[in-house]
Amino acid sequence: MKGDDVLTLLASVGALITGDHLVYTSGRHGSSYVNKDALYPHTTATAAVCERIARHFAGAGVEVVAGPTVGGVILAQWTAYHLGAIEGREVLAVYAEEETSAEGKRRVLRRGYDAIARGRRVLVVEDVLTTGGSARQVVEAAREAGGEVIGVGALCNRGGVTAAMVAAPELFALVDVPLESYAPEDCPLCAAGVPINTRVGKGAAYVGARPGRS
C-alpha cells in the first residue's frame, strides 16, 4: 500500500477532511484534517493500514506494540496482530495512559503493562503526528518501564516530525502530508471569520473556552 493508496482509503471512509477550519490537538489551526476517528469503525480499512506498518517493521524482533490512548489502542492491537501473523509468533499489545502531575502531562504504562514491556523490544504506534508529543511520551513510558524502543510507526505525519523529535531510532509513516497550521492568534481562517468545525478535532473545546462565547 503506497501513500496515495492510503490517502484514497482515508478519503473513502470520510477520514480525510479538506477546505475546513479545524483545531488540532496541538492547539494550532488549519484547513485540513485526518480524522482517524472516522477510520476506526471500518475494521477492514484499519486492518489494512496496520498491516502495512507491521510489514515495514517485520524482522525487527518486535515483541510488544504500544500506543497512546485512545486511538493508539486500536492501532497497537491491529499492528501486533499482523506482526504476529507475519512472523508466526505472538506479539503483545499495550497502551500508555495520560497522567497529569505538578510536573505536567506524561504517558505511563499501567495495568501491569509496564511489566509486559520490561526487557522486550517495543514498537510505538501513533495515528497522526503533528508535533510528535504523544508518540514521544509513549516512547519515554516504554523506556521507563525497561523496554527497548526500536521505532515509531504512524498512519500520517502531517507535521514534518522526525525520529529525533519522538526520541526513537526510526520513524516510519504511511503518508507524509505536510499540512499548513497556524497559531490561533495568527490564523487567517479566524481572521476571515470562517466558522470552526466543532465536530472533529479540538474545535468544540476551543470554542467553548473562548471568552464571550454565546
N, C-alpha and C positions, 0 to 999 in steps of 0.2 A: 504494500500500500504506500503510494507516494504522497507527497504533501498536498498536491492538487486533489487527489482522491479523498484525502482526509477532509479537506475543506468542502468538497462536494457532499460527502457523507454528513458533515455537520449541518450544512445548509438543508439537506433533505429532511432532517429531523427538527428543523427550526432552531438549531443551536448557534447559528451564525447570524448576528444582527448587524446591519449597517444603516447609515443615514439616520441615526437617532441621537439622543442626548443621554448618555449613561454616566453613572458614578461608579467607579471601580472600587474594589476592596481597599486599594491603597489610598482612596480618597480623591484621586485625580479624576478629571472628567474627560470624556471623549465621545466620538460619534459611532464607534463600532464596539462590538462585544461578542465574546464567545460564551454563550450561555450553557455551561456544562450541565445545568440542571435540566435542560431540555434534552440532553443526550441520554442521561442515566435511565430514564424509563424504558428506553429502547435497548433491550438486552443484547440483541444481535449486533447492533452497531457498537455498543460499548465493548462487547467481547472482541470485536474486530480490531478496534484501536489498541486495546490492551494486548492482544496477540502480537501486534506489530512492535510494541515496546518490549514484550517478552523476547521476541526473536532477536532484537538488537542486543540484548544482554545475555542471550543463551551462551553457555560456555564460560561465563564469568564466575561460576560457582556460587550464584546467589542462593542463599538458604532462607532468607526472610525478606519479604517485601513490606515496606512501611509507608503509610500515607497520613496526611493530616486529616482530622475531622473537618468537614463532614464528607465531602465528595471523594476525598482521597481514600476513604474506607472502601468504596466500590472499586476504584482503580487498583488498589492493593490486592483485593480479593481476585479480580479477574486476571491481573498480571501474574500473580502467584500461581493461579490455576493453569495458565498457559505455559509458564515456565516448567511447572511440574509435568505437564503433558509432553512437552518437547523433550525434556531430559529424562523422563521415566522415573521420577522420584518425587517425594513430597516437598513442596516449597511452602513455607508458612506465611501467613499474612497477619499483620498487626496494624494498629493505628495510634497516633500520638494526639493527645488531647491538649487543649489550650488551658493554661494556668496563669492566673494573674496574681502578682505579689507586689511588694513595695518596690522591687527592682524593675517591674514592668511585666510584659506578657512573654510567655515562652511556651514551648510544647514539651510534654512529658509522656513517657510510656508508663501507663498504669495497668491494673488488672492482671498483673503477672507478665505483661508483655515485655517488661524490661529483662526478665529472666530468659524469655524466649530469644531476645536479640543478643544477649550476652555471649560473646565468643563466636558469633556467627557473622557471615558475610551478608550485609544488608543493602538492598536496593531501595532507594526512596523514590516514590512516585507522587506526582502532583498534576492537577488538571491544567490550569492556566497560570503561567508565570508572568507576573507584571513587574514586581520588584525582586522576586525570589525569596521574600521574607519567610513565608510559611514553609517552603521547602528547606530553607537553611535551618529553621527551628527543628524540623524533623531530623535533619542530619545531626544536629547537635544533641537531640534527645537520644538518638541511636548510639552515638558515641559515648554519651554519659552513662548509658546502660552497659557499655562494654562491647558494643557491636563494631564491626569493621565496615564502614560505608564504602561501597565500590562505585557508586554513581547515583545520579538522579535522572529519572525518565519522566518526560512530561508530554501532555497532549499538545499543548500550544505554548510557544514562547513569544509573547507579544510585547515584551519589554526590553528585548536585547540583553536578557540575562545571560551571564557567563558562568562557567563552572566555578570560577573563583568567588563569584557573588553568592553562591549557595554552599561554598566551602566543601565541594566534592571533587574527586579526581576526574569525573567525567559528567557532562551534561548532554543528554540526548532528548530532543523534542521532535515530535512527528511533523509539526509545522512551525516555521518561524514567520510570524506575521507581525512586523513592527507597525503597530497602530498608534496614531498620534494621541497624546494625552496632555492635559493642562492642569495646572494648579487651579483650584476653584476661583481664586481672585484674578486669574489670567484667562479664564475660559471664554472664548469667543461665542460659544453657544449660549452661555449665560448672558453675555453682553447683548446678544441678539434677541433675548427673550424666548429662546427655544425651550419648551417645557421639558422637564426632566422625566425620564422614564422611571416610574416608581414600581414597576412590576418585576424588574430583574436588577441584579447588582445591588448596590447600596443606595439607590435613589430614594427609596422611601425613608430610610433613616436620615439621609442628608436633608431632605425636605422637612421632615419632622423636627429637626434640630435647628432650623433657621429661625432667627428672631423675627417676630412679626408675622409668622405663618398664620394662614387662615384655618 
